[in-house]
């Protein structure tokens, strides 16, 4: 959610379509970072992936992981960052 100063309602900027593994869904997000361009990055815990939502996007993209939990080069295991930050 994004809250503009003085707003009474927030704006969904990532996820928002319930829990799941589609590109419009998250499952137990564990860390969020927003870069200077407004791109949102989310450590999606139960989906073992890192998602990216460019500003204004209606769905995210998997930038790493998303191939089940594990130790292979294309897998993550319960991703999160230091202090919950990517």
mmCIF file as gemmi writes it, N, C-alpha and C atoms, coordinates in Angstrom:
data_model
loop_
_atom_site.group_PDB
_atom_site.id
_atom_site.type_symbol
_atom_site.label_atom_id
_atom_site.label_alt_id
_atom_site.label_comp_id
_atom_site.label_asym_id
_atom_site.label_entity_id
_atom_site.label_seq_id
_atom_site.pdbx_PDB_ins_code
_atom_site.Cartn_x
_atom_site.Cartn_y
_atom_site.Cartn_z
_atom_site.occupancy
_atom_site.B_iso_or_equiv
_atom_site.pdbx_formal_charge
_atom_site.auth_seq_id
_atom_site.auth_asym_id
_atom_site.pdbx_PDB_model_num
ATOM 1 N N . UNK Axp A 1 ? 0.83 -1.175 0 1 0 ? 1 A 1
ATOM 2 C CA . UNK Axp A 1 ? 0 0 0 1 0 ? 1 A 1
ATOM 3 C C . UNK Axp A 1 ? 0.881 1.246 0 1 0 ? 1 A 1
ATOM 4 N N . UNK Axp A 2 ? 0.39 2.231 -0.688 1 0 ? 2 A 1
ATOM 5 C CA . UNK Axp A 2 ? 1.048 3.54 -0.718 1 0 ? 2 A 1
ATOM 6 C C . UNK Axp A 2 ? 0.042 4.551 -0.197 1 0 ? 2 A 1
ATOM 7 N N . UNK Axp A 3 ? 0.476 5.384 0.705 1 0 ? 3 A 1
ATOM 8 C CA . UNK Axp A 3 ? -0.39 6.417 1.276 1 0 ? 3 A 1
ATOM 9 C C . UNK Axp A 3 ? 0.177 7.778 0.925 1 0 ? 3 A 1
ATOM 10 N N . UNK Axp A 4 ? -0.601 8.556 0.222 1 0 ? 4 A 1
ATOM 11 C CA . UNK Axp A 4 ? -0.207 9.922 -0.094 1 0 ? 4 A 1
ATOM 12 C C . UNK Axp A 4 ? -0.501 10.791 1.127 1 0 ? 4 A 1
ATOM 13 N N . UNK Axp A 5 ? 0.28 11.809 1.319 1 0 ? 5 A 1
ATOM 14 C CA . UNK Axp A 5 ? 0.088 12.694 2.459 1 0 ? 5 A 1
ATOM 15 C C . UNK Axp A 5 ? -1.325 13.263 2.452 1 0 ? 5 A 1
ATOM 16 N N . UNK Axp A 6 ? -2.023 13.115 3.567 1 0 ? 6 A 1
ATOM 17 C CA . UNK Axp A 6 ? -3.379 13.628 3.711 1 0 ? 6 A 1
ATOM 18 C C . UNK Axp A 6 ? -4.463 12.726 3.141 1 0 ? 6 A 1
ATOM 19 N N . UNK Axp A 7 ? -4.086 11.617 2.522 1 0 ? 7 A 1
ATOM 20 C CA . UNK Axp A 7 ? -5.073 10.717 1.902 1 0 ? 7 A 1
ATOM 21 C C . UNK Axp A 7 ? -5.859 9.953 2.957 1 0 ? 7 A 1
ATOM 22 N N . UNK Axp A 8 ? -7.105 9.648 2.646 1 0 ? 8 A 1
ATOM 23 C CA . UNK Axp A 8 ? -7.946 8.849 3.527 1 0 ? 8 A 1
ATOM 24 C C . UNK Axp A 8 ? -7.937 7.379 3.112 1 0 ? 8 A 1
ATOM 25 N N . UNK Axp A 9 ? -7.422 7.098 1.917 1 0 ? 9 A 1
ATOM 26 C CA . UNK Axp A 9 ? -7.326 5.736 1.408 1 0 ? 9 A 1
ATOM 27 C C . UNK Axp A 9 ? -5.947 5.503 0.826 1 0 ? 9 A 1
ATOM 28 N N . UNK Axp A 10 ? -5.461 4.269 0.953 1 0 ? 10 A 1
ATOM 29 C CA . UNK Axp A 10 ? -4.194 3.896 0.353 1 0 ? 10 A 1
ATOM 30 C C . UNK Axp A 10 ? -4.388 3.392 -1.07 1 0 ? 10 A 1
ATOM 31 N N . UNK Axp A 11 ? -3.286 3.25 -1.778 1 0 ? 11 A 1
ATOM 32 C CA . UNK Axp A 11 ? -3.275 2.744 -3.15 1 0 ? 11 A 1
ATOM 33 C C . UNK Axp A 11 ? -2.453 1.458 -3.163 1 0 ? 11 A 1
ATOM 34 N N . UNK Axp A 12 ? -3.001 0.394 -3.719 1 0 ? 12 A 1
ATOM 35 C CA . UNK Axp A 12 ? -2.27 -0.867 -3.829 1 0 ? 12 A 1
ATOM 36 C C . UNK Axp A 12 ? -1.192 -0.711 -4.9 1 0 ? 12 A 1
ATOM 37 N N . UNK Axp A 13 ? 0.068 -0.983 -4.534 1 0 ? 13 A 1
ATOM 38 C CA . UNK Axp A 13 ? 1.163 -0.867 -5.501 1 0 ? 13 A 1
ATOM 39 C C . UNK Axp A 13 ? 1.836 -2.21 -5.783 1 0 ? 13 A 1
ATOM 40 N N . UNK Axp A 14 ? 1.544 -3.229 -4.992 1 0 ? 14 A 1
ATOM 41 C CA . UNK Axp A 14 ? 2.102 -4.571 -5.21 1 0 ? 14 A 1
ATOM 42 C C . UNK Axp A 14 ? 1.171 -5.588 -4.585 1 0 ? 14 A 1
ATOM 43 N N . UNK Axp A 15 ? 0.868 -6.636 -5.33 1 0 ? 15 A 1
ATOM 44 C CA . UNK Axp A 15 ? -0.055 -7.651 -4.822 1 0 ? 15 A 1
ATOM 45 C C . UNK Axp A 15 ? -1.478 -7.146 -4.909 1 0 ? 15 A 1
ATOM 46 N N . UNK Axp A 16 ? -2.24 -7.371 -3.86 1 0 ? 16 A 1
ATOM 47 C CA . UNK Axp A 16 ? -3.603 -6.866 -3.812 1 0 ? 16 A 1
ATOM 48 C C . UNK Axp A 16 ? -4.646 -7.822 -4.353 1 0 ? 16 A 1
ATOM 49 N N . UNK Axp A 17 ? -4.235 -9.001 -4.802 1 0 ? 17 A 1
ATOM 50 C CA . UNK Axp A 17 ? -5.174 -9.969 -5.361 1 0 ? 17 A 1
ATOM 51 C C . UNK Axp A 17 ? -5.256 -11.219 -4.491 1 0 ? 17 A 1
ATOM 52 N N . UNK Axp A 18 ? -5.087 -11.046 -3.199 1 0 ? 18 A 1
ATOM 53 C CA . UNK Axp A 18 ? -5.138 -12.178 -2.281 1 0 ? 18 A 1
ATOM 54 C C . UNK Axp A 18 ? -3.822 -12.939 -2.256 1 0 ? 18 A 1
ATOM 55 N N . UNK Axp A 19 ? -3.763 -13.916 -1.365 1 0 ? 19 A 1
ATOM 56 C CA . UNK Axp A 19 ? -2.558 -14.729 -1.218 1 0 ? 19 A 1
ATOM 57 C C . UNK Axp A 19 ? -2.454 -15.736 -2.354 1 0 ? 19 A 1
ATOM 58 N N . UNK Axp A 20 ? -1.249 -15.912 -2.887 1 0 ? 20 A 1
ATOM 59 C CA . UNK Axp A 20 ? -1.048 -16.886 -3.952 1 0 ? 20 A 1
ATOM 60 C C . UNK Axp A 20 ? 0.286 -16.699 -4.627 1 0 ? 20 A 1
ATOM 61 N N . UNK Axp A 21 ? 0.463 -17.368 -5.774 1 0 ? 21 A 1
ATOM 62 C CA . UNK Axp A 21 ? 1.742 -17.291 -6.467 1 0 ? 21 A 1
ATOM 63 C C . UNK Axp A 21 ? 1.657 -16.73 -7.883 1 0 ? 21 A 1
ATOM 64 N N . UNK Axp A 22 ? 0.521 -16.128 -8.244 1 0 ? 22 A 1
ATOM 65 C CA . UNK Axp A 22 ? 0.425 -15.443 -9.533 1 0 ? 22 A 1
ATOM 66 C C . UNK Axp A 22 ? 1.267 -14.166 -9.493 1 0 ? 22 A 1
ATOM 67 N N . UNK Axp A 23 ? 1.455 -13.537 -10.639 1 0 ? 23 A 1
ATOM 68 C CA . UNK Axp A 23 ? 2.255 -12.313 -10.708 1 0 ? 23 A 1
ATOM 69 C C . UNK Axp A 23 ? 1.55 -11.103 -10.109 1 0 ? 23 A 1
ATOM 70 N N . UNK Axp A 24 ? 0.288 -11.255 -9.716 1 0 ? 24 A 1
ATOM 71 C CA . UNK Axp A 24 ? -0.457 -10.191 -9.033 1 0 ? 24 A 1
ATOM 72 C C . UNK Axp A 24 ? -0.652 -10.513 -7.556 1 0 ? 24 A 1
ATOM 73 N N . UNK Axp A 25 ? 0.032 -11.54 -7.068 1 0 ? 25 A 1
ATOM 74 C CA . UNK Axp A 25 ? -0.161 -12.007 -5.698 1 0 ? 25 A 1
ATOM 75 C C . UNK Axp A 25 ? 1.17 -12.155 -4.964 1 0 ? 25 A 1
ATOM 76 N N . UNK Axp A 26 ? 1.077 -12.121 -3.646 1 0 ? 26 A 1
ATOM 77 C CA . UNK Axp A 26 ? 2.2 -12.398 -2.764 1 0 ? 26 A 1
ATOM 78 C C . UNK Axp A 26 ? 1.743 -13.421 -1.733 1 0 ? 26 A 1
ATOM 79 N N . UNK Axp A 27 ? 2.712 -14.071 -1.109 1 0 ? 27 A 1
ATOM 80 C CA . UNK Axp A 27 ? 2.397 -15.006 -0.042 1 0 ? 27 A 1
ATOM 81 C C . UNK Axp A 27 ? 3.437 -14.844 1.061 1 0 ? 27 A 1
ATOM 82 N N . UNK Axp A 28 ? 3.045 -14.161 2.109 1 0 ? 28 A 1
ATOM 83 C CA . UNK Axp A 28 ? 3.888 -13.831 3.259 1 0 ? 28 A 1
ATOM 84 C C . UNK Axp A 28 ? 5.098 -12.991 2.857 1 0 ? 28 A 1
ATOM 85 N N . UNK Axp A 29 ? 4.854 -11.765 2.404 1 0 ? 29 A 1
ATOM 86 C CA . UNK Axp A 29 ? 5.971 -10.87 2.077 1 0 ? 29 A 1
ATOM 87 C C . UNK Axp A 29 ? 6.81 -10.581 3.317 1 0 ? 29 A 1
ATOM 88 N N . UNK Axp A 30 ? 8.14 -10.63 3.17 1 0 ? 30 A 1
ATOM 89 C CA . UNK Axp A 30 ? 9.037 -10.512 4.312 1 0 ? 30 A 1
ATOM 90 C C . UNK Axp A 30 ? 9.976 -9.323 4.248 1 0 ? 30 A 1
ATOM 91 N N . UNK Axp A 31 ? 9.93 -8.554 3.199 1 0 ? 31 A 1
ATOM 92 C CA . UNK Axp A 31 ? 10.773 -7.375 3.093 1 0 ? 31 A 1
ATOM 93 C C . UNK Axp A 31 ? 10.376 -6.573 1.87 1 0 ? 31 A 1
ATOM 94 N N . UNK Axp A 32 ? 10.46 -5.261 1.977 1 0 ? 32 A 1
ATOM 95 C CA . UNK Axp A 32 ? 10.071 -4.377 0.874 1 0 ? 32 A 1
ATOM 96 C C . UNK Axp A 32 ? 11.094 -3.254 0.758 1 0 ? 32 A 1
ATOM 97 N N . UNK Axp A 33 ? 11.461 -2.952 -0.483 1 0 ? 33 A 1
ATOM 98 C CA . UNK Axp A 33 ? 12.341 -1.82 -0.769 1 0 ? 33 A 1
ATOM 99 C C . UNK Axp A 33 ? 11.755 -1.081 -1.962 1 0 ? 33 A 1
ATOM 100 N N . UNK Axp A 34 ? 11.803 0.25 -1.927 1 0 ? 34 A 1
ATOM 101 C CA . UNK Axp A 34 ? 11.373 1.075 -3.06 1 0 ? 34 A 1
ATOM 102 C C . UNK Axp A 34 ? 12.582 1.885 -3.509 1 0 ? 34 A 1
ATOM 103 N N . UNK Axp A 35 ? 12.923 1.788 -4.8 1 0 ? 35 A 1
ATOM 104 C CA . UNK Axp A 35 ? 14.08 2.535 -5.29 1 0 ? 35 A 1
ATOM 105 C C . UNK Axp A 35 ? 13.696 3.957 -5.691 1 0 ? 35 A 1
ATOM 106 N N . UNK Axp A 36 ? 14.672 4.735 -6.153 1 0 ? 36 A 1
ATOM 107 C CA . UNK Axp A 36 ? 14.45 6.145 -6.476 1 0 ? 36 A 1
ATOM 108 C C . UNK Axp A 36 ? 13.512 6.343 -7.66 1 0 ? 36 A 1
ATOM 109 N N . UNK Axp A 37 ? 13.283 5.311 -8.467 1 0 ? 37 A 1
ATOM 110 C CA . UNK Axp A 37 ? 12.35 5.405 -9.597 1 0 ? 37 A 1
ATOM 111 C C . UNK Axp A 37 ? 10.932 4.98 -9.222 1 0 ? 37 A 1
ATOM 112 N N . UNK Axp A 38 ? 10.744 4.555 -7.969 1 0 ? 38 A 1
ATOM 113 C CA . UNK Axp A 38 ? 9.429 4.113 -7.528 1 0 ? 38 A 1
ATOM 114 C C . UNK Axp A 38 ? 9.168 2.639 -7.764 1 0 ? 38 A 1
ATOM 115 N N . UNK Axp A 39 ? 10.185 1.891 -8.182 1 0 ? 39 A 1
ATOM 116 C CA . UNK Axp A 39 ? 10.042 0.448 -8.363 1 0 ? 39 A 1
ATOM 117 C C . UNK Axp A 39 ? 10.019 -0.22 -6.996 1 0 ? 39 A 1
ATOM 118 N N . UNK Axp A 40 ? 9.05 -1.12 -6.802 1 0 ? 40 A 1
ATOM 119 C CA . UNK Axp A 40 ? 8.881 -1.829 -5.535 1 0 ? 40 A 1
ATOM 120 C C . UNK Axp A 40 ? 9.468 -3.23 -5.675 1 0 ? 40 A 1
ATOM 121 N N . UNK Axp A 41 ? 10.317 -3.624 -4.731 1 0 ? 41 A 1
ATOM 122 C CA . UNK Axp A 41 ? 10.898 -4.966 -4.672 1 0 ? 41 A 1
ATOM 123 C C . UNK Axp A 41 ? 10.395 -5.635 -3.4 1 0 ? 41 A 1
ATOM 124 N N . UNK Axp A 42 ? 9.937 -6.885 -3.518 1 0 ? 42 A 1
ATOM 125 C CA . UNK Axp A 42 ? 9.362 -7.593 -2.375 1 0 ? 42 A 1
ATOM 126 C C . UNK Axp A 42 ? 9.995 -8.971 -2.247 1 0 ? 42 A 1
ATOM 127 N N . UNK Axp A 43 ? 10.45 -9.312 -1.038 1 0 ? 43 A 1
ATOM 128 C CA . UNK Axp A 43 ? 10.859 -10.68 -0.727 1 0 ? 43 A 1
ATOM 129 C C . UNK Axp A 43 ? 9.582 -11.448 -0.406 1 0 ? 43 A 1
ATOM 130 N N . UNK Axp A 44 ? 9.186 -12.323 -1.299 1 0 ? 44 A 1
ATOM 131 C CA . UNK Axp A 44 ? 7.928 -13.076 -1.212 1 0 ? 44 A 1
ATOM 132 C C . UNK Axp A 44 ? 8.226 -14.43 -0.563 1 0 ? 44 A 1
ATOM 133 N N . UNK Axp A 45 ? 8.101 -14.473 0.761 1 0 ? 45 A 1
ATOM 134 C CA . UNK Axp A 45 ? 8.564 -15.59 1.577 1 0 ? 45 A 1
ATOM 135 C C . UNK Axp A 45 ? 8.101 -16.971 1.175 1 0 ? 45 A 1
ATOM 136 N N . UNK Axp A 46 ? 6.803 -17.215 1.192 1 0 ? 46 A 1
ATOM 137 C CA . UNK Axp A 46 ? 6.299 -18.566 0.922 1 0 ? 46 A 1
ATOM 138 C C . UNK Axp A 46 ? 6.424 -18.957 -0.538 1 0 ? 46 A 1
ATOM 139 N N . UNK Axp A 47 ? 6.611 -17.995 -1.426 1 0 ? 47 A 1
ATOM 140 C CA . UNK Axp A 47 ? 6.826 -18.319 -2.838 1 0 ? 47 A 1
ATOM 141 C C . UNK Axp A 47 ? 8.313 -18.403 -3.193 1 0 ? 47 A 1
ATOM 142 N N . UNK Axp A 48 ? 9.167 -18.178 -2.198 1 0 ? 48 A 1
ATOM 143 C CA . UNK Axp A 48 ? 10.617 -18.307 -2.387 1 0 ? 48 A 1
ATOM 144 C C . UNK Axp A 48 ? 11.104 -17.541 -3.611 1 0 ? 48 A 1
ATOM 145 N N . UNK Axp A 49 ? 10.755 -16.253 -3.665 1 0 ? 49 A 1
ATOM 146 C CA . UNK Axp A 49 ? 11.125 -15.434 -4.822 1 0 ? 49 A 1
ATOM 147 C C . UNK Axp A 49 ? 11.253 -13.971 -4.419 1 0 ? 49 A 1
ATOM 148 N N . UNK Axp A 50 ? 11.927 -13.203 -5.269 1 0 ? 50 A 1
ATOM 149 C CA . UNK Axp A 50 ? 11.977 -11.748 -5.146 1 0 ? 50 A 1
ATOM 150 C C . UNK Axp A 50 ? 11.198 -11.199 -6.336 1 0 ? 50 A 1
ATOM 151 N N . UNK Axp A 51 ? 10.222 -10.346 -6.036 1 0 ? 51 A 1
ATOM 152 C CA . UNK Axp A 51 ? 9.355 -9.761 -7.061 1 0 ? 51 A 1
ATOM 153 C C . UNK Axp A 51 ? 9.708 -8.294 -7.277 1 0 ? 51 A 1
ATOM 154 N N . UNK Axp A 52 ? 9.454 -7.813 -8.494 1 0 ? 52 A 1
ATOM 155 C CA . UNK Axp A 52 ? 9.667 -6.4 -8.832 1 0 ? 52 A 1
ATOM 156 C C . UNK Axp A 52 ? 8.401 -5.85 -9.477 1 0 ? 52 A 1
ATOM 157 N N . UNK Axp A 53 ? 7.937 -4.685 -8.995 1 0 ? 53 A 1
ATOM 158 C CA . UNK Axp A 53 ? 6.817 -3.958 -9.591 1 0 ? 53 A 1
ATOM 159 C C . UNK Axp A 53 ? 7.302 -2.573 -9.992 1 0 ? 53 A 1
ATOM 160 N N . UNK Axp A 54 ? 7.53 -2.33 -11.282 1 0 ? 54 A 1
ATOM 161 C CA . UNK Axp A 54 ? 7.853 -0.962 -11.705 1 0 ? 54 A 1
ATOM 162 C C . UNK Axp A 54 ? 6.68 -0.027 -11.389 1 0 ? 54 A 1
ATOM 163 N N . UNK Axp A 55 ? 6.967 1.222 -11.188 1 0 ? 55 A 1
ATOM 164 C CA . UNK Axp A 55 ? 5.932 2.208 -10.874 1 0 ? 55 A 1
ATOM 165 C C . UNK Axp A 55 ? 4.823 2.145 -11.92 1 0 ? 55 A 1
ATOM 166 N N . UNK Axp A 56 ? 3.576 2.001 -11.465 1 0 ? 56 A 1
ATOM 167 C CA . UNK Axp A 56 ? 2.42 1.962 -12.346 1 0 ? 56 A 1
ATOM 168 C C . UNK Axp A 56 ? 2.086 0.593 -12.922 1 0 ? 56 A 1
ATOM 169 N N . UNK Axp A 57 ? 2.9 -0.43 -12.635 1 0 ? 57 A 1
ATOM 170 C CA . UNK Axp A 57 ? 2.655 -1.771 -13.182 1 0 ? 57 A 1
ATOM 171 C C . UNK Axp A 57 ? 1.415 -2.401 -12.551 1 0 ? 57 A 1
ATOM 172 N N . UNK Axp A 58 ? 0.722 -3.231 -13.318 1 0 ? 58 A 1
ATOM 173 C CA . UNK Axp A 58 ? -0.456 -3.941 -12.803 1 0 ? 58 A 1
ATOM 174 C C . UNK Axp A 58 ? -0.11 -5.344 -12.335 1 0 ? 58 A 1
ATOM 175 N N . UNK Axp A 59 ? 1.084 -5.814 -12.678 1 0 ? 59 A 1
ATOM 176 C CA . UNK Axp A 59 ? 1.555 -7.087 -12.149 1 0 ? 59 A 1
ATOM 177 C C . UNK Axp A 59 ? 3.065 -7.022 -12.008 1 0 ? 59 A 1
ATOM 178 N N . UNK Axp A 60 ? 3.584 -7.882 -11.155 1 0 ? 60 A 1
ATOM 179 C CA . UNK Axp A 60 ? 5.015 -7.9 -10.93 1 0 ? 60 A 1
ATOM 180 C C . UNK Axp A 60 ? 5.714 -8.891 -11.833 1 0 ? 60 A 1
ATOM 181 N N . UNK Axp A 61 ? 7.034 -8.953 -11.676 1 0 ? 61 A 1
ATOM 182 C CA . UNK Axp A 61 ? 7.827 -9.962 -12.371 1 0 ? 61 A 1
ATOM 183 C C . UNK Axp A 61 ? 8.776 -10.591 -11.358 1 0 ? 61 A 1
ATOM 184 N N . UNK Axp A 62 ? 9.073 -11.856 -11.568 1 0 ? 62 A 1
ATOM 185 C CA . UNK Axp A 62 ? 10.01 -12.567 -10.701 1 0 ? 62 A 1
ATOM 186 C C . UNK Axp A 62 ? 11.416 -12.232 -11.181 1 0 ? 62 A 1
ATOM 187 N N . UNK Axp A 63 ? 12.252 -11.69 -10.291 1 0 ? 63 A 1
ATOM 188 C CA . UNK Axp A 63 ? 13.617 -11.371 -10.711 1 0 ? 63 A 1
ATOM 189 C C . UNK Axp A 63 ? 14.622 -12.411 -10.222 1 0 ? 63 A 1
ATOM 190 N N . UNK Axp A 64 ? 14.252 -13.193 -9.221 1 0 ? 64 A 1
ATOM 191 C CA . UNK Axp A 64 ? 15.097 -14.298 -8.764 1 0 ? 64 A 1
ATOM 192 C C . UNK Axp A 64 ? 14.229 -15.269 -7.971 1 0 ? 64 A 1
ATOM 193 N N . UNK Axp A 65 ? 14.536 -16.553 -8.086 1 0 ? 65 A 1
ATOM 194 C CA . UNK Axp A 65 ? 13.78 -17.578 -7.367 1 0 ? 65 A 1
ATOM 195 C C . UNK Axp A 65 ? 12.489 -17.925 -8.078 1 0 ? 65 A 1
ATOM 196 N N . UNK Axp A 66 ? 11.503 -18.369 -7.278 1 0 ? 66 A 1
ATOM 197 C CA . UNK Axp A 66 ? 10.216 -18.753 -7.835 1 0 ? 66 A 1
ATOM 198 C C . UNK Axp A 66 ? 10.187 -20.173 -8.365 1 0 ? 66 A 1
ATOM 199 N N . UNK Axp A 67 ? 11.227 -20.941 -8.081 1 0 ? 67 A 1
ATOM 200 C CA . UNK Axp A 67 ? 11.326 -22.323 -8.551 1 0 ? 67 A 1
ATOM 201 C C . UNK Axp A 67 ? 11.318 -23.301 -7.387 1 0 ? 67 A 1
ATOM 202 N N . UNK Axp A 68 ? 10.544 -22.975 -6.371 1 0 ? 68 A 1
ATOM 203 C CA . UNK Axp A 68 ? 10.488 -23.814 -5.178 1 0 ? 68 A 1
ATOM 204 C C . UNK Axp A 68 ? 11.636 -23.502 -4.24 1 0 ? 68 A 1
ATOM 205 N N . UNK Axp A 69 ? 11.508 -23.989 -3.038 1 0 ? 69 A 1
ATOM 206 C CA . UNK Axp A 69 ? 12.525 -23.784 -2.022 1 0 ? 69 A 1
ATOM 207 C C . UNK Axp A 69 ? 13.697 -24.728 -2.267 1 0 ? 69 A 1
ATOM 208 N N . UNK Axp A 70 ? 14.919 -24.217 -2.142 1 0 ? 70 A 1
ATOM 209 C CA . UNK Axp A 70 ? 16.068 -25.09 -2.324 1 0 ? 70 A 1
ATOM 210 C C . UNK Axp A 70 ? 17.371 -24.34 -2.372 1 0 ? 70 A 1
ATOM 211 N N . UNK Axp A 71 ? 18.422 -25.062 -2.709 1 0 ? 71 A 1
ATOM 212 C CA . UNK Axp A 71 ? 19.771 -24.508 -2.722 1 0 ? 71 A 1
ATOM 213 C C . UNK Axp A 71 ? 20.377 -24.455 -4.121 1 0 ? 71 A 1
ATOM 214 N N . UNK Axp A 72 ? 19.574 -24.69 -5.148 1 0 ? 72 A 1
ATOM 215 C CA . UNK Axp A 72 ? 20.067 -24.599 -6.521 1 0 ? 72 A 1
ATOM 216 C C . UNK Axp A 72 ? 20.235 -23.123 -6.905 1 0 ? 72 A 1
ATOM 217 N N . UNK Axp A 73 ? 20.947 -22.861 -7.99 1 0 ? 73 A 1
ATOM 218 C CA . UNK Axp A 73 ? 21.205 -21.483 -8.412 1 0 ? 73 A 1
ATOM 219 C C . UNK Axp A 73 ? 19.945 -20.721 -8.786 1 0 ? 73 A 1
ATOM 220 N N . UNK Axp A 74 ? 18.862 -21.426 -9.139 1 0 ? 74 A 1
ATOM 221 C CA . UNK Axp A 74 ? 17.611 -20.76 -9.515 1 0 ? 74 A 1
ATOM 222 C C . UNK Axp A 74 ? 16.565 -20.829 -8.407 1 0 ? 74 A 1
ATOM 223 N N . UNK Axp A 75 ? 17 -21.093 -7.176 1 0 ? 75 A 1
ATOM 224 C CA . UNK Axp A 75 ? 16.074 -21.23 -6.053 1 0 ? 75 A 1
ATOM 225 C C . UNK Axp A 75 ? 16.484 -20.347 -4.878 1 0 ? 75 A 1
ATOM 226 N N . UNK Axp A 76 ? 15.486 -20.01 -4.068 1 0 ? 76 A 1
ATOM 227 C CA . UNK Axp A 76 ? 15.707 -19.35 -2.785 1 0 ? 76 A 1
ATOM 228 C C . UNK Axp A 76 ? 15.008 -20.184 -1.723 1 0 ? 76 A 1
ATOM 229 N N . UNK Axp A 77 ? 15.36 -19.936 -0.478 1 0 ? 77 A 1
ATOM 230 C CA . UNK Axp A 77 ? 14.727 -20.636 0.625 1 0 ? 77 A 1
ATOM 231 C C . UNK Axp A 77 ? 14.304 -19.612 1.668 1 0 ? 77 A 1
ATOM 232 N N . UNK Axp A 78 ? 13.001 -19.225 1.613 1 0 ? 78 A 1
ATOM 233 C CA . UNK Axp A 78 ? 12.438 -18.292 2.6 1 0 ? 78 A 1
ATOM 234 C C . UNK Axp A 78 ? 13.193 -16.965 2.59 1 0 ? 78 A 1
ATOM 235 N N . UNK Axp A 79 ? 13.179 -16.245 1.452 1 0 ? 79 A 1
ATOM 236 C CA . UNK Axp A 79 ? 13.999 -15.038 1.31 1 0 ? 79 A 1
ATOM 237 C C . UNK Axp A 79 ? 13.586 -13.894 2.233 1 0 ? 79 A 1
ATOM 238 N N . UNK Axp A 80 ? 14.581 -13.208 2.729 1 0 ? 80 A 1
ATOM 239 C CA . UNK Axp A 80 ? 14.408 -11.976 3.497 1 0 ? 80 A 1
ATOM 240 C C . UNK Axp A 80 ? 15.766 -11.296 3.541 1 0 ? 80 A 1
ATOM 241 N N . UNK Axp A 81 ? 15.782 -10.092 4.014 1 0 ? 81 A 1
ATOM 242 C CA . UNK Axp A 81 ? 17.035 -9.366 4.095 1 0 ? 81 A 1
ATOM 243 C C . UNK Axp A 81 ? 17.359 -9.009 5.53 1 0 ? 81 A 1
ATOM 244 N N . UNK Axp A 82 ? 18.499 -8.422 5.706 1 0 ? 82 A 1
ATOM 245 C CA . UNK Axp A 82 ? 18.919 -7.978 7.029 1 0 ? 82 A 1
ATOM 246 C C . UNK Axp A 82 ? 17.858 -7.068 7.62 1 0 ? 82 A 1
ATOM 247 N N . UNK Axp A 83 ? 17.437 -7.369 8.829 1 0 ? 83 A 1
ATOM 248 C CA . UNK Axp A 83 ? 16.41 -6.595 9.528 1 0 ? 83 A 1
ATOM 249 C C . UNK Axp A 83 ? 15.117 -6.529 8.73 1 0 ? 83 A 1
ATOM 250 N N . UNK Axp A 84 ? 14.84 -7.576 7.921 1 0 ? 84 A 1
ATOM 251 C CA . UNK Axp A 84 ? 13.606 -7.618 7.145 1 0 ? 84 A 1
ATOM 252 C C . UNK Axp A 84 ? 13.615 -6.751 5.904 1 0 ? 84 A 1
ATOM 253 N N . UNK Axp A 85 ? 14.793 -6.213 5.558 1 0 ? 85 A 1
ATOM 254 C CA . UNK Axp A 85 ? 14.921 -5.367 4.374 1 0 ? 85 A 1
ATOM 255 C C . UNK Axp A 85 ? 15.684 -6.157 3.325 1 0 ? 85 A 1
ATOM 256 N N . UNK Axp A 86 ? 15.285 -6.037 2.066 1 0 ? 86 A 1
ATOM 257 C CA . UNK Axp A 86 ? 15.988 -6.754 0.993 1 0 ? 86 A 1
ATOM 258 C C . UNK Axp A 86 ? 17.438 -6.358 0.932 1 0 ? 86 A 1
